[in-house]
């Protein structure tokens, strides 16, 4: 037993010594190679890899920020789950209130119309709520530019518009607002004019600023609203992303009702944003791949330059695994160092992207976000994305370093010495 323990101890010590020797030789060859061009190619690969990872990190974090802001702004202002033709007396009202994550359940109206001011006509989406529904719109209180949400509850003929829409139509608080809608009758459809008074404006920084008009449900009866659009119950959730699951649960619990979620209308938009993010990730990953594959060129030249040294090490008893470790460590060191330096400067640039854009604006006289809903570039760091970038980059570098390392380990010492 003692002999076995001694053997294992010596084996472990030998392996440790072999790793330390491989690392020392790899570091010396990387920094003191006689072939300056090979070193130049290696360091160019390192710089290219770091820049590629940095750009990839900045772009992905900024795209995450835009995606998060879009979801936050848009999903706060639209119904999460709708139950058409349902009322508070129906069993589905109580069933919806029992679901975990439900913030509020209240009646709503949604329809299409057009605001007419002089010669200007602007299509809008009419959204009607009662006093209970106004509580679910509490997020709008922070975005109100004029008036307040309570003004809508006080006046049955009140309307709240997006501030950009009100400016476009030259409307001020207290001005009359005429909305033309299509009323469904027994056997025909006819236009109808609804007259409101503007009592407030909001600005979310999203598409509803130009297309949403919030009105009071008390203006007319349920049947009157039913003839102008969709009338039913609206379910607001703590997490809007759970809307498809909640809609499916409601359909299963109370059959025969038309239950829908925001995904049916806006799902394709967010799928397109996700697809764009994936395509940008793949395209920029190609830049990282090109930089990492340049390691093959640098390491191959290094192997050719060190043929005699490799042959001498082999004749002195060095195993193929030691030679392979030496050149593999060189590529891995370049890859790891380039990846993590790229991640560091990428995060640094992402967190300071707005300062960088202000400098560019002072030089060019134009801001990148001019004409958009955003004042500043949003940044959202997702650790999973950073881990994916690091894993993909290091894997490509390891793959690139493997081929020259394998070639070095298979080098015939006799041929190399002659």
C-alpha positions as CSV (number, residue, x, y, z in Angstrom):
1,X,0.0,0.0,0.0
2,X,2.9,2.4,0.8
3,X,4.5,1.7,-2.5
4,X,1.2,2.5,-4.3
5,X,0.9,5.8,-2.4
6,X,4.5,6.7,-3.2
7,X,3.9,5.9,-6.9
8,X,0.8,8.0,-7.0
9,X,2.6,10.9,-5.2
10,X,5.5,10.8,-7.7
11,X,3.0,10.6,-10.6
12,X,1.2,13.7,-9.3
13,X,4.4,15.6,-8.7
14,X,5.6,14.6,-12.3
15,X,2.4,15.9,-13.8
16,X,2.6,19.2,-11.9
17,X,6.2,19.7,-12.9
18,X,5.3,18.9,-16.5
19,X,2.5,21.5,-16.5
20,X,4.8,24.1,-14.9
21,X,7.5,23.4,-17.6
22,X,4.9,23.6,-20.4
23,X,3.6,26.9,-19.1
24,X,7.1,28.4,-18.7
25,X,8.2,27.3,-22.2
26,X,4.9,28.6,-23.7
27,X,5.4,32.0,-22.1
28,X,9.0,32.3,-23.2
29,X,8.2,31.3,-26.8
30,X,5.3,33.8,-26.8
31,X,7.3,36.7,-25.6
32,X,10.9,35.9,-26.8
33,X,10.4,34.3,-30.2
34,X,13.2,35.1,-32.7
35,X,10.6,35.2,-35.5
36,X,9.3,38.8,-35.1
37,X,6.7,38.4,-37.8
38,X,5.2,35.4,-36.0
39,X,5.0,37.3,-32.8
40,X,3.4,40.2,-34.7
41,X,0.7,38.0,-36.2
42,X,0.0,36.5,-32.8
43,X,-0.4,39.9,-31.1
44,X,-2.5,41.2,-34.1
45,X,-4.8,38.2,-33.5
46,X,-4.9,39.1,-29.8
47,X,-5.9,42.8,-30.5
48,X,-8.4,41.7,-33.2
49,X,-10.0,39.2,-30.8
50,X,-10.2,41.8,-28.0
51,X,-11.8,44.4,-30.3
52,X,-14.2,41.8,-31.7
53,X,-15.3,40.7,-28.2
54,X,-15.6,44.4,-27.1
55,X,-17.8,45.4,-30.0
56,X,-20.0,42.2,-29.6
57,X,-20.4,43.0,-25.8
58,X,-21.4,46.6,-26.5
59,X,-23.9,45.8,-29.2
60,X,-25.6,42.9,-27.3
61,X,-25.9,44.9,-24.1
62,X,-27.4,47.9,-26.0
63,X,-29.8,45.7,-27.9
64,X,-30.8,44.1,-24.6
65,X,-31.5,47.6,-23.3
66,X,-33.6,48.6,-26.3
67,X,-35.5,45.3,-26.1
68,X,-36.1,45.8,-22.3
69,X,-37.2,49.4,-22.8
70,X,-39.6,48.5,-25.6
71,X,-41.2,45.8,-23.6
72,X,-41.4,48.0,-20.5
73,X,-42.9,51.0,-22.2
74,X,-45.2,49.2,-24.6
75,X,-46.4,46.4,-22.4
76,X,-47.4,48.8,-19.6
77,X,-49.8,50.7,-21.9
78,X,-51.6,47.8,-23.5
79,X,-54.0,45.1,-22.2
80,X,-52.1,42.0,-21.1
81,X,-55.1,39.6,-21.4
82,X,-58.5,40.3,-22.7
83,X,-61.8,38.4,-22.4
84,X,-64.2,39.6,-25.0
85,X,-67.9,40.1,-24.2
86,X,-67.4,39.2,-20.5
87,X,-68.7,41.2,-17.5
88,X,-67.9,41.5,-13.8
89,X,-71.0,39.2,-13.2
90,X,-69.5,36.3,-15.2
91,X,-67.7,33.4,-13.4
92,X,-64.5,34.2,-15.4
93,X,-64.2,37.5,-13.4
94,X,-63.7,35.6,-10.1
95,X,-61.6,33.0,-11.8
96,X,-59.2,35.6,-13.1
97,X,-58.8,37.2,-9.7
98,X,-57.7,33.9,-8.2
99,X,-54.8,33.5,-10.6
100,X,-51.3,34.2,-9.1
101,X,-49.7,37.3,-10.6
102,X,-52.9,39.1,-11.6
103,X,-52.8,42.7,-10.6
104,X,-56.3,43.8,-11.6
105,X,-59.4,42.7,-13.5
106,X,-61.7,45.4,-14.8
107,X,-64.1,46.2,-17.7
108,X,-62.6,47.8,-20.8
109,X,-63.4,49.0,-24.3
110,X,-61.1,49.0,-27.3
111,X,-61.9,50.3,-30.8
112,X,-60.6,52.2,-33.7
113,X,-61.4,55.8,-34.7
114,X,-60.0,58.9,-36.2
115,X,-59.6,62.4,-34.6
116,X,-60.6,65.2,-36.8
117,X,-59.2,68.7,-36.0
118,X,-59.8,71.2,-38.8
119,X,-58.4,69.7,-42.0
120,X,-56.2,67.2,-40.0
121,X,-57.3,63.6,-39.5
122,X,-55.3,61.2,-37.3
123,X,-56.2,57.5,-36.7
124,X,-56.2,56.5,-33.1
125,X,-57.0,53.5,-30.9
126,X,-59.8,54.2,-28.4
127,X,-59.3,52.7,-25.0
128,X,-62.1,53.0,-22.4
129,X,-61.8,52.3,-18.7
130,X,-63.8,52.9,-15.6
131,X,-62.7,54.2,-12.3
132,X,-61.4,50.7,-11.3
133,X,-59.4,50.4,-14.5
134,X,-57.8,53.8,-13.9
135,X,-56.0,52.3,-10.9
136,X,-54.3,49.8,-13.2
137,X,-53.0,52.8,-15.2
138,X,-51.1,54.2,-12.2
139,X,-47.9,54.0,-14.2
140,X,-49.3,56.8,-16.4
141,X,-49.3,59.2,-13.5
142,X,-45.5,59.5,-13.8
143,X,-45.7,60.2,-17.5
144,X,-48.5,62.8,-17.4
145,X,-47.4,66.1,-19.0
146,X,-50.6,68.0,-18.4
147,X,-53.7,67.2,-16.3
148,X,-54.1,64.0,-14.2
149,X,-55.8,60.6,-14.4
150,X,-58.4,61.7,-11.8
151,X,-59.6,64.3,-14.3
152,X,-60.8,61.5,-16.6
153,X,-62.9,59.9,-13.8
154,X,-64.6,63.2,-13.0
155,X,-65.9,63.9,-16.5
156,X,-67.7,61.3,-18.6
157,X,-66.8,63.2,-21.8
158,X,-63.1,63.5,-21.0
159,X,-60.2,62.1,-23.1
160,X,-56.5,61.8,-22.5
161,X,-54.1,61.8,-25.5
162,X,-50.4,61.4,-26.0
163,X,-48.5,64.7,-25.7
164,X,-46.9,64.3,-29.2
165,X,-50.3,63.6,-30.7
166,X,-51.8,66.7,-29.0
167,X,-48.9,68.8,-30.2
168,X,-49.3,67.5,-33.8
169,X,-53.0,68.3,-33.8
170,X,-52.4,71.7,-32.0
171,X,-54.7,70.7,-29.1
172,X,-54.6,72.3,-25.6
173,X,-56.2,71.3,-22.4
174,X,-60.0,72.1,-22.5
175,X,-60.2,71.9,-26.3
176,X,-62.9,69.8,-27.9
177,X,-61.9,66.6,-29.6
178,X,-64.1,65.0,-32.2
179,X,-63.5,61.3,-32.8
180,X,-65.2,59.6,-35.8
181,X,-65.9,55.8,-35.2
182,X,-67.8,53.2,-37.2
183,X,-71.0,52.0,-35.5
184,X,-72.2,48.5,-36.2
185,X,-76.0,48.3,-36.6
186,X,-78.3,45.4,-37.3
187,X,-77.7,45.2,-41.0
188,X,-75.2,48.0,-41.7
189,X,-72.2,50.1,-40.6
190,X,-72.4,53.8,-40.2
191,X,-70.0,56.6,-39.1
192,X,-70.6,58.2,-35.7
193,X,-69.1,61.3,-34.1
194,X,-68.1,61.2,-30.5
195,X,-67.3,64.5,-28.9
196,X,-64.8,64.7,-26.0
197,X,-62.9,67.3,-24.0
198,X,-59.1,67.1,-23.7
199,X,-58.3,66.9,-20.0
200,X,-54.7,65.6,-20.0
201,X,-51.7,64.4,-22.0
202,X,-49.1,61.7,-21.3
203,X,-45.8,60.7,-22.9
204,X,-44.5,57.2,-22.5
205,X,-41.8,57.5,-25.1
206,X,-43.4,54.7,-27.2
207,X,-45.8,54.2,-30.1
208,X,-49.0,54.8,-28.0
209,X,-48.0,58.5,-27.6
210,X,-49.1,58.9,-31.2
211,X,-52.1,56.6,-31.4
212,X,-53.8,56.1,-28.1
213,X,-56.8,57.9,-26.8
214,X,-58.1,57.0,-23.2
215,X,-61.7,57.7,-22.6
216,X,-64.2,57.2,-19.7
217,X,-66.5,54.1,-19.9
218,X,-69.2,56.0,-18.1
219,X,-69.9,58.1,-21.3
220,X,-72.4,55.6,-22.6
221,X,-73.9,52.1,-21.9
222,X,-72.2,48.8,-22.5
223,X,-74.4,48.2,-25.5
224,X,-73.3,51.5,-27.0
225,X,-69.6,50.7,-26.6
226,X,-70.3,47.1,-28.0
227,X,-71.5,48.6,-31.3
228,X,-68.2,50.6,-31.6
229,X,-65.6,47.9,-30.9
230,X,-64.7,45.3,-28.4
231,X,-66.1,45.3,-24.9
232,X,-65.1,42.9,-22.2
233,X,-62.8,42.3,-19.2
234,X,-59.1,43.2,-19.1
235,X,-56.6,41.3,-17.0
236,X,-53.4,43.1,-16.0
237,X,-50.4,41.1,-14.8
238,X,-47.5,41.7,-12.6
239,X,-45.3,40.1,-15.3
240,X,-46.7,40.7,-18.8
241,X,-44.6,37.9,-20.2
242,X,-46.8,35.4,-18.3
243,X,-49.9,36.5,-20.4
244,X,-50.0,33.5,-22.8
245,X,-50.0,31.1,-19.8
246,X,-52.7,33.1,-18.0
247,X,-54.8,33.2,-21.1
248,X,-54.5,29.4,-21.6
249,X,-55.4,28.9,-17.9
250,X,-58.6,31.1,-18.3
251,X,-59.6,29.3,-21.5
252,X,-59.3,26.0,-19.7
253,X,-61.2,27.0,-16.6
254,X,-64.1,28.8,-18.4
255,X,-64.8,27.4,-21.8
256,X,-66.7,29.2,-24.6
257,X,-65.1,32.6,-24.1
258,X,-62.7,34.5,-26.5
259,X,-59.6,35.0,-24.4
260,X,-56.6,36.7,-26.0
261,X,-53.3,38.2,-24.9
262,X,-50.9,40.9,-26.1
263,X,-48.8,38.2,-27.9
264,X,-51.3,37.9,-30.8
265,X,-50.9,41.6,-31.7
266,X,-47.4,42.4,-30.6
267,X,-45.7,39.0,-30.5
268,X,-44.3,39.3,-34.0
269,X,-42.7,42.7,-33.1
270,X,-40.8,41.2,-30.2
271,X,-39.9,38.1,-32.2
272,X,-38.4,40.4,-34.9
273,X,-36.4,42.2,-32.2
274,X,-35.1,38.9,-30.9
275,X,-34.3,37.7,-34.4
276,X,-32.4,40.9,-35.0
277,X,-30.4,40.4,-31.8
278,X,-29.6,36.8,-32.8
279,X,-28.4,37.9,-36.3
280,X,-26.2,40.7,-34.9
281,X,-24.7,38.2,-32.5
282,X,-23.9,35.7,-35.3
283,X,-22.5,38.4,-37.5
284,X,-20.2,39.9,-34.8
285,X,-19.3,36.4,-33.7
286,X,-17.8,36.0,-37.2
287,X,-15.5,38.9,-36.5
288,X,-14.4,37.2,-33.3
289,X,-14.0,33.9,-35.3
290,X,-11.8,35.6,-37.9
291,X,-9.6,37.0,-35.2
292,X,-9.3,33.7,-33.4
293,X,-8.5,31.8,-36.5
294,X,-5.6,34.1,-37.1
295,X,-4.1,32.3,-34.1
296,X,-3.6,29.4,-36.4
297,X,-1.4,31.4,-38.7
298,X,0.7,32.8,-35.9
299,X,1.1,29.5,-34.1
300,X,1.9,27.6,-37.4
301,X,4.7,30.1,-38.0
302,X,5.9,29.6,-34.4
303,X,5.9,25.8,-34.9
304,X,8.0,26.1,-38.1
305,X,10.3,28.5,-36.4
306,X,10.8,26.2,-33.4
307,X,11.3,22.9,-35.3
308,X,14.8,22.5,-34.1
309,X,13.9,23.3,-30.5
310,X,11.0,20.8,-30.6
311,X,13.3,18.1,-32.0
312,X,15.8,18.7,-29.2
313,X,13.1,18.5,-26.5
314,X,11.9,15.3,-28.1
315,X,15.4,13.7,-28.1
316,X,15.8,14.7,-24.4
317,X,12.7,12.6,-23.6
318,X,9.8,15.1,-23.9
319,X,6.6,13.4,-24.7
320,X,4.2,14.4,-27.4
321,X,1.7,15.6,-24.8
322,X,4.3,18.1,-23.4
323,X,4.9,19.6,-26.8
324,X,1.2,19.8,-27.5
325,X,0.6,21.5,-24.2
326,X,3.3,24.1,-24.9
327,X,1.7,25.3,-28.1
328,X,-1.8,24.8,-26.9
329,X,-1.1,27.0,-23.9
330,X,0.1,29.8,-26.1
331,X,-3.1,29.9,-28.1
332,X,-5.2,29.5,-25.0
333,X,-3.4,32.4,-23.2
334,X,-3.9,34.7,-26.2
335,X,-7.6,33.7,-26.4
336,X,-8.4,34.0,-22.7
337,X,-6.5,37.3,-22.3
338,X,-8.1,38.7,-25.5
339,X,-11.6,37.6,-24.5
340,X,-11.6,39.0,-20.9
341,X,-9.9,42.2,-21.9
342,X,-12.6,42.6,-24.6
343,X,-15.3,41.9,-22.1
344,X,-13.9,44.4,-19.7
345,X,-13.6,47.3,-22.2
346,X,-16.9,46.2,-23.8
347,X,-18.7,46.7,-20.5
348,X,-16.8,49.9,-19.8
349,X,-17.9,51.3,-23.2
350,X,-21.5,50.1,-22.8
351,X,-21.9,51.8,-19.4
352,X,-20.5,55.0,-20.8
353,X,-22.2,54.8,-24.3
354,X,-24.2,58.0,-23.7
355,X,-21.1,60.0,-22.8
356,X,-19.5,58.6,-26.0
357,X,-22.5,59.6,-28.1
358,X,-22.4,63.1,-26.6
359,X,-18.8,63.5,-27.7
360,X,-19.8,62.3,-31.2
361,X,-22.7,64.8,-31.2
362,X,-20.4,67.7,-30.3
363,X,-18.2,66.7,-33.3
364,X,-20.9,65.8,-35.9
365,X,-23.7,68.0,-34.6
366,X,-26.2,65.1,-34.7
367,X,-27.2,62.7,-32.1
368,X,-27.7,59.0,-32.9
369,X,-31.2,58.9,-31.3
370,X,-32.6,62.0,-33.1
371,X,-36.1,61.2,-34.4
372,X,-36.6,58.3,-32.1
373,X,-38.6,57.7,-28.9
374,X,-35.4,57.5,-26.8
375,X,-33.5,60.3,-25.2
376,X,-30.6,58.1,-24.0
377,X,-29.3,54.7,-25.1
378,X,-30.6,52.1,-22.7
379,X,-28.1,49.4,-21.6
380,X,-29.1,46.1,-20.0
381,X,-26.4,43.6,-19.0
382,X,-27.5,40.0,-18.9
383,X,-24.9,37.7,-17.3
384,X,-26.0,34.8,-19.5
385,X,-25.1,36.7,-22.7
386,X,-21.7,37.6,-21.3
387,X,-21.1,34.0,-20.4
388,X,-22.1,32.9,-23.9
389,X,-19.7,35.4,-25.5
390,X,-16.9,34.2,-23.3
391,X,-17.6,30.5,-23.9
392,X,-17.9,31.0,-27.7
393,X,-14.8,33.1,-28.0
394,X,-12.6,30.8,-25.8
395,X,-13.9,27.7,-27.6
396,X,-13.0,29.2,-31.0
397,X,-9.5,30.1,-29.7
398,X,-9.0,26.6,-28.3
399,X,-10.1,25.1,-31.6
400,X,-7.7,27.4,-33.5
401,X,-4.8,26.6,-31.2
402,X,-5.4,22.8,-31.3
403,X,-4.3,22.3,-34.9
404,X,-0.8,23.9,-34.7
405,X,-0.3,22.3,-31.3
406,X,-1.1,18.8,-32.7
407,X,1.1,19.4,-35.7
408,X,4.0,20.3,-33.3
409,X,3.5,17.2,-31.2
410,X,3.6,14.9,-34.3
411,X,6.8,16.5,-35.7
412,X,9.5,13.9,-36.5
413,X,12.7,15.0,-34.5
414,X,15.0,13.3,-37.0
415,X,13.6,15.2,-40.0
416,X,13.6,18.5,-37.9
417,X,17.3,18.1,-37.0
418,X,18.3,17.4,-40.6
